[in-house]
Amino acid sequence: MSVVTVKQSAVHRLLQGHRWVFANEIAGRIKDHEPGSWVEVVSSKGLALGSGTINPHSLIAVRLLAAPGQEPNAEFFRARLEAALKRRQRWYPDAEVYRLIYGDADGLGGLIVDRYGALVVYQITTLGMSRYEGLIQDLLREVLQAATLVCRNDVGVRTLEGLPLDKSIVHGTLEGPVPVRVGALRLLVDPLQGQKTGLFLDQRDNREAAGRWFNDQEVLDLFCYDGSWGLTAAARGARRVVGVDQSERALELASANARQNGWDGICRFERADCLAYLKQVPKKSFDVVVVDPPAFIRSRQSLPEGLKGYTDLNRRALLAVKSSGMLITCSCSYHLSDDLFRQVLVTAAKAAGRQLRQLEMRGQALDHPVLLAMPETRYLKCCILEVE
């Protein structure tokens, strides 16, 4: 096992529990290390800080995964999987659908695993973790008794690690979308063609928390994808739900989900650009507007443009909310902090001539836990607001 020495400026952060070592924090020739190999990390004073994988060609050069001297064998990965499984079973005792592994927060940076009952979907995003893909596949089949195992190695970040893009059925068979239950909802998950690994599990707790505001309301669900927000509204007694999304495939799933839950008479879905839809919808026409867009800010460089996008979107959404109605608005952009998001909403409210009262500021679901020493593991913001 080769040794990587980090500069003293990085030591305090790593001792606190942060899991990344950046390329400019490494002393010596980083390119002397084999890409993807397992390395020991020490300070310039010889203090052992941990072990993990290295990629000299990545900005995040080392990802700490284990204690000093620990080897990446089957026992190591099995222990991490079983510990994560116990946590999910404690957090969601009656559920068979959850994110089992959320990267660094579960001690396996570079790996995502979502469980949909007997269907398991994994995603590997780093060169180092890709070296153990075969072992991970075997353990997922064994520990989770996966009847079907799907690989979703098709995210763009893999290209930054020098990895190919791929999605495939690794084990078992798959014939179209699979029905699963998430809370009170019966949903179809499409692990090969759907967004992310098939469902947006990170909003499950937020949808549940917002359920109290939907009874006897008319609800607009923007960027609705498979209709989960709107279906939650219908389940909680909404009179009418309109879901809007640009993706025809997503709307087909949303319509199918509404039918299998028996709410197709309440839920209607329209294919449109959400901002264009808001420009033509009558003012104050919905009791509750849900805004759950994709990330507008992918990097610090795109922050100014993204702030304008979030501000305009929320301004127009506020115009569609009735007096004393509700705005439930979200951002999954990590680079948009809680404080910046609040400022976006204040600016949007002023431009719309509305006053906002914050009822809740929420984050991602329990199965996407935040590693307190690593703010990068927290990205989702969901603000529930009363509109005057």
C-alpha positions as CSV (number, residue, x, y, z in Angstrom):
1,M,0.0,0.0,0.0
2,S,1.6,3.3,-1.1
3,V,1.6,6.3,1.2
4,V,0.2,9.7,0.4
5,T,1.4,12.7,2.5
6,V,-1.0,15.6,2.8
7,K,-0.1,19.2,3.7
8,Q,-0.7,20.4,7.2
9,S,-3.4,22.8,6.0
10,A,-5.7,19.8,5.3
11,V,-5.1,17.8,8.5
12,H,-7.6,19.6,10.8
13,R,-10.4,19.1,8.3
14,L,-9.6,15.4,7.8
15,L,-9.3,14.8,11.6
16,Q,-12.8,16.3,12.0
17,G,-14.2,13.7,9.6
18,H,-14.1,15.1,6.1
19,R,-13.5,12.4,3.6
20,W,-11.9,14.2,0.6
21,V,-8.3,15.1,-0.1
22,F,-7.9,17.6,-2.9
23,A,-5.1,17.4,-5.4
24,N,-3.5,20.6,-4.2
25,E,-3.4,19.4,-0.6
26,I,-1.0,16.5,-1.5
27,A,2.7,16.9,-0.9
28,G,5.1,15.3,-3.4
29,R,4.4,13.9,-6.8
30,I,0.8,12.8,-6.9
31,K,1.3,11.1,-10.4
32,D,3.6,8.6,-8.9
33,H,0.5,6.8,-7.5
34,E,-1.4,4.2,-9.5
35,P,-4.8,5.6,-10.5
36,G,-7.6,3.8,-8.6
37,S,-5.2,2.2,-6.1
38,W,-5.7,1.9,-2.3
39,V,-3.4,4.2,-0.4
40,E,-2.6,5.2,3.2
41,V,-2.9,8.9,4.0
42,V,-0.6,10.5,6.6
43,S,0.2,14.1,7.6
44,S,3.6,15.7,7.0
45,K,4.4,14.9,10.7
46,G,3.6,11.2,10.1
47,L,0.1,11.1,11.7
48,A,-2.0,8.4,10.2
49,L,-5.3,9.9,8.9
50,G,-6.9,7.0,7.1
51,S,-6.9,4.9,4.0
52,G,-8.8,5.0,0.7
53,T,-8.6,5.3,-3.1
54,I,-6.6,7.7,-5.2
55,N,-7.0,9.2,-8.7
56,P,-4.2,11.5,-9.6
57,H,-6.2,12.9,-12.5
58,S,-9.2,14.0,-10.4
59,L,-9.6,17.3,-8.4
60,I,-10.7,15.1,-5.5
61,A,-7.6,13.1,-5.5
62,V,-8.1,10.8,-2.5
63,R,-11.4,9.6,-1.0
64,L,-10.9,8.3,2.5
65,L,-13.0,5.1,3.1
66,A,-11.4,3.4,6.1
67,A,-9.2,3.6,9.2
68,P,-5.4,3.6,8.8
69,G,-4.1,0.2,7.7
70,Q,-7.5,-1.3,6.8
71,E,-7.7,-3.4,3.7
72,P,-10.5,-3.2,1.1
73,N,-11.5,-6.8,1.3
74,A,-14.9,-8.6,1.2
75,E,-15.3,-8.3,5.0
76,F,-14.8,-4.5,4.8
77,F,-17.5,-4.0,2.2
78,R,-19.9,-6.5,3.8
79,A,-19.6,-4.7,7.1
80,R,-20.4,-1.3,5.5
81,L,-23.4,-2.7,3.7
82,E,-24.8,-4.5,6.7
83,A,-24.3,-1.4,8.9
84,A,-26.1,0.8,6.3
85,L,-28.9,-1.8,6.1
86,K,-29.4,-1.8,9.9
87,R,-29.7,2.0,9.8
88,R,-32.4,2.0,7.1
89,Q,-34.3,-0.7,8.8
90,R,-34.3,1.4,12.0
91,W,-35.3,4.6,10.1
92,Y,-37.9,3.0,7.9
93,P,-38.9,-0.2,9.7
94,D,-41.8,-1.2,7.4
95,A,-40.2,-0.1,4.1
96,E,-38.6,-2.1,1.3
97,V,-37.7,1.0,-0.7
98,Y,-34.9,3.3,0.3
99,R,-31.4,4.5,-0.5
100,L,-29.2,1.9,1.1
101,I,-25.8,3.5,0.4
102,Y,-25.4,7.3,0.1
103,G,-21.7,7.5,-0.7
104,D,-19.4,9.2,1.8
105,A,-22.2,9.4,4.4
106,D,-22.3,5.6,4.6
107,G,-18.5,5.2,4.5
108,L,-18.4,4.2,0.8
109,G,-17.6,7.3,-1.2
110,G,-18.2,6.8,-4.9
111,L,-21.0,4.3,-4.4
112,I,-24.8,4.8,-4.5
113,V,-27.2,1.9,-3.9
114,D,-31.0,2.1,-4.0
115,R,-33.2,-0.8,-3.0
116,Y,-36.7,-1.3,-4.5
117,G,-37.7,-4.5,-2.7
118,A,-36.1,-7.4,-4.6
119,L,-34.8,-5.0,-7.3
120,V,-31.5,-3.3,-6.4
121,V,-29.9,-0.5,-8.4
122,Y,-26.3,0.6,-7.9
123,Q,-24.1,3.4,-9.3
124,I,-20.3,3.8,-9.1
125,T,-18.9,7.3,-9.7
126,T,-15.2,7.0,-8.9
127,L,-12.3,5.1,-10.4
128,G,-11.2,3.7,-7.1
129,M,-14.6,2.3,-6.3
130,S,-14.9,0.8,-9.8
131,R,-12.1,-1.6,-9.0
132,Y,-14.4,-3.4,-6.5
133,E,-17.5,-3.5,-8.7
134,G,-17.5,-7.2,-9.1
135,L,-17.2,-7.7,-5.3
136,I,-20.0,-5.1,-4.7
137,Q,-22.3,-6.9,-7.1
138,D,-21.8,-10.2,-5.4
139,L,-22.4,-8.7,-1.9
140,L,-25.5,-6.9,-3.0
141,R,-27.0,-10.1,-4.3
142,E,-26.0,-11.9,-1.1
143,V,-26.8,-9.4,1.6
144,L,-30.0,-8.0,0.0
145,Q,-31.1,-11.2,-1.7
146,A,-31.5,-9.2,-4.9
147,A,-33.6,-11.0,-7.5
148,T,-32.6,-8.3,-10.1
149,L,-29.5,-6.1,-10.0
150,V,-29.2,-3.1,-12.3
151,C,-26.2,-1.0,-13.0
152,R,-26.7,2.8,-13.6
153,N,-23.2,3.8,-14.3
154,D,-24.4,6.5,-16.8
155,V,-23.8,9.7,-14.9
156,G,-21.5,12.4,-16.5
157,V,-19.2,12.7,-13.4
158,R,-17.8,9.3,-14.4
159,T,-16.1,10.9,-17.4
160,L,-14.1,13.1,-15.1
161,E,-12.8,10.0,-13.5
162,G,-11.9,8.4,-16.8
163,L,-14.7,5.8,-16.6
164,P,-17.0,4.7,-19.4
165,L,-20.8,5.2,-19.2
166,D,-23.0,2.2,-19.0
167,K,-26.4,1.0,-17.8
168,S,-27.4,-2.7,-17.8
169,I,-29.0,-5.6,-16.0
170,V,-26.3,-7.3,-14.1
171,H,-28.4,-10.1,-12.7
172,G,-31.9,-11.4,-13.1
173,T,-34.5,-10.0,-15.5
174,L,-36.5,-6.8,-15.9
175,E,-39.6,-6.3,-18.0
176,G,-40.5,-2.7,-17.9
177,P,-41.3,-0.6,-14.9
178,V,-41.6,-2.4,-11.5
179,P,-44.4,-1.5,-9.0
180,V,-43.3,-0.6,-5.5
181,R,-44.8,1.0,-2.5
182,V,-43.3,4.2,-1.0
183,G,-45.3,5.2,2.1
184,A,-49.0,5.4,1.0
185,L,-48.1,5.5,-2.7
186,R,-47.9,2.8,-5.2
187,L,-45.3,3.8,-7.8
188,L,-43.7,2.4,-10.9
189,V,-40.0,2.5,-10.9
190,D,-38.1,2.4,-14.2
191,P,-34.5,1.6,-13.2
192,L,-33.1,1.6,-16.7
193,Q,-34.9,4.5,-18.4
194,G,-36.0,6.6,-15.4
195,Q,-34.2,9.6,-13.9
196,K,-31.6,8.9,-11.2
197,T,-32.1,5.2,-10.4
198,G,-35.8,5.4,-11.1
199,L,-37.3,7.4,-8.2
200,F,-36.5,10.6,-6.3
201,L,-36.3,9.0,-2.9
202,D,-34.7,12.1,-1.3
203,Q,-38.1,13.9,-1.2
204,R,-40.1,11.2,0.5
205,D,-40.0,12.7,4.0
206,N,-40.7,16.2,2.6
207,R,-43.8,15.0,0.8
208,E,-45.0,13.3,3.9
209,A,-44.4,16.4,6.0
210,A,-46.2,18.6,3.5
211,G,-49.2,16.3,3.4
212,R,-51.1,18.3,6.0
213,W,-51.4,21.3,3.6
214,F,-53.1,19.4,0.7
215,N,-56.5,18.6,2.1
216,D,-59.4,20.1,-0.1
217,Q,-56.8,22.1,-2.1
218,E,-56.1,22.7,-5.8
219,V,-52.5,21.9,-6.3
220,L,-50.0,22.7,-9.1
221,D,-47.0,20.3,-9.2
222,L,-44.2,21.7,-11.3
223,F,-41.4,19.5,-12.6
224,C,-43.6,16.6,-11.5
225,Y,-41.6,13.7,-13.0
226,D,-43.5,10.6,-11.9
227,G,-46.2,12.6,-10.1
228,S,-45.1,11.8,-6.5
229,W,-45.8,15.2,-5.1
230,G,-49.2,15.4,-6.8
231,L,-50.1,11.9,-5.9
232,T,-49.3,12.7,-2.3
233,A,-51.6,15.6,-2.5
234,A,-54.4,13.4,-3.9
235,A,-53.8,10.9,-1.1
236,R,-54.2,13.7,1.4
237,G,-57.5,14.9,0.0
238,A,-56.7,17.4,-2.7
239,R,-59.6,18.4,-4.9
240,R,-57.6,18.8,-8.1
241,V,-54.0,18.3,-9.1
242,V,-52.2,19.5,-12.2
243,G,-48.8,18.1,-12.9
244,V,-46.4,19.7,-15.4
245,D,-43.2,18.3,-16.9
246,Q,-41.3,18.5,-20.2
247,S,-40.6,14.8,-20.4
248,E,-43.2,12.7,-22.2
249,R,-41.8,9.5,-20.6
250,A,-42.1,11.0,-17.1
251,L,-45.8,12.0,-17.8
252,E,-46.6,8.5,-19.0
253,L,-45.3,7.2,-15.6
254,A,-47.2,9.9,-13.7
255,S,-50.4,9.0,-15.5
256,A,-49.9,5.3,-14.9
257,N,-49.1,6.0,-11.2
258,A,-52.3,8.0,-10.9
259,R,-54.4,5.2,-12.4
260,Q,-52.9,2.5,-10.2
261,N,-53.6,4.6,-7.1
262,G,-57.1,5.4,-8.2
263,W,-56.6,9.1,-8.5
264,D,-56.7,9.6,-12.3
265,G,-60.0,11.5,-11.8
266,I,-58.2,14.0,-9.6
267,C,-54.8,14.2,-11.2
268,R,-54.2,15.7,-14.7
269,F,-50.7,15.9,-16.3
270,E,-49.6,18.4,-19.0
271,R,-46.4,18.4,-21.1
272,A,-44.9,21.8,-21.0
273,D,-41.9,23.9,-20.1
274,C,-42.7,24.8,-16.5
275,L,-41.6,28.5,-16.8
276,A,-43.6,28.9,-20.0
277,Y,-46.6,27.3,-18.2
278,L,-46.4,29.8,-15.4
279,K,-46.3,32.7,-17.8
280,Q,-49.7,31.7,-19.1
281,V,-51.5,30.4,-16.0
282,P,-54.0,32.8,-14.5
283,K,-52.8,34.6,-11.3
284,K,-53.9,33.2,-8.0
285,S,-55.3,30.1,-9.5
286,F,-53.9,27.4,-7.1
287,D,-54.1,26.9,-3.4
288,V,-50.7,25.1,-3.3
289,V,-47.9,25.3,-5.8
290,V,-45.0,22.8,-5.6
291,V,-41.7,23.7,-7.3
292,D,-39.2,20.9,-7.5
293,P,-36.8,21.6,-10.4
294,P,-33.6,20.0,-11.4
295,A,-30.4,21.6,-10.2
296,F,-29.9,25.1,-11.8
297,I,-26.4,25.4,-10.3
298,R,-23.9,22.8,-11.2
299,S,-20.8,24.7,-10.2
300,R,-19.7,27.9,-8.4
301,Q,-19.2,29.4,-11.8
302,S,-22.9,29.0,-12.7
303,L,-24.1,30.5,-9.4
304,P,-25.0,34.0,-10.7
305,E,-27.0,32.6,-13.6
306,G,-28.6,30.0,-11.4
307,L,-29.7,32.5,-8.8
308,K,-31.5,34.5,-11.5
309,G,-33.2,31.3,-12.7
310,Y,-34.4,30.3,-9.2
311,T,-35.6,33.9,-8.5
312,D,-37.6,34.1,-11.7
313,L,-39.1,30.7,-11.3
314,N,-40.2,31.3,-7.7
315,R,-41.5,34.8,-8.6
316,R,-43.8,33.4,-11.3
317,A,-44.8,30.5,-9.0
318,L,-45.8,33.0,-6.3
319,L,-48.1,34.8,-8.8
320,A,-50.0,31.5,-9.3
321,V,-50.7,31.1,-5.6
322,K,-54.0,32.2,-4.1
323,S,-54.0,34.6,-1.1
324,S,-53.2,32.6,2.1
325,G,-52.1,29.8,-0.1
326,M,-48.9,27.7,0.1
327,L,-45.6,27.6,-1.9
328,I,-43.5,24.4,-1.4
329,T,-40.3,25.1,-3.2
330,C,-37.1,23.1,-3.5
331,S,-33.5,23.2,-4.7
332,C,-31.1,20.3,-5.1
333,S,-28.2,22.6,-6.0
334,Y,-25.4,22.0,-3.4
335,H,-23.8,25.4,-4.3
336,L,-27.1,27.2,-3.3
337,S,-26.8,27.5,0.5
338,D,-29.8,27.8,2.9
339,D,-29.1,31.5,3.3
340,L,-28.9,32.1,-0.4
341,F,-32.0,30.2,-1.0
342,R,-33.9,32.3,1.6
343,Q,-32.6,35.4,-0.1
344,V,-33.8,34.1,-3.5
345,L,-37.3,33.6,-2.0
346,V,-37.3,37.1,-0.4
347,T,-36.3,38.7,-3.7
348,A,-38.9,36.7,-5.6
349,A,-41.6,37.6,-3.1
350,K,-40.8,41.3,-3.3
351,A,-41.0,41.1,-7.1
352,A,-44.3,39.3,-7.0
353,G,-45.8,41.6,-4.4
354,R,-46.3,38.8,-1.9
355,Q,-45.2,38.2,1.7
356,L,-43.9,34.8,2.8
357,R,-44.1,33.1,6.2
358,Q,-41.7,30.2,6.5
359,L,-43.3,27.2,8.2
360,E,-40.5,24.6,7.6
361,M,-37.1,24.5,6.0
362,R,-36.3,20.9,5.4
363,G,-33.5,18.8,3.7
364,Q,-33.1,15.4,2.2
365,A,-34.8,12.2,3.5
366,L,-33.3,10.2,6.3
367,D,-31.9,7.6,3.9
368,H,-29.7,10.4,2.5
369,P,-27.9,11.2,5.8
370,V,-25.7,14.2,6.2
371,L,-22.2,13.6,7.4
372,L,-21.9,16.6,9.8
373,A,-18.2,17.1,9.1
374,M,-18.8,17.1,5.4
375,P,-21.2,19.7,4.1
376,E,-21.0,18.3,0.6
377,T,-23.3,15.5,1.7
378,R,-26.1,18.0,2.2
379,Y,-27.7,19.3,-1.0
380,L,-31.5,19.3,-0.9
381,K,-33.5,22.2,0.5
382,C,-37.3,22.2,0.7
383,C,-39.0,25.3,2.0
384,I,-42.7,25.2,3.0
385,L,-44.1,28.7,2.9
386,E,-47.4,30.5,3.6
387,V,-48.1,33.2,1.0
388,E,-49.9,36.4,1.8
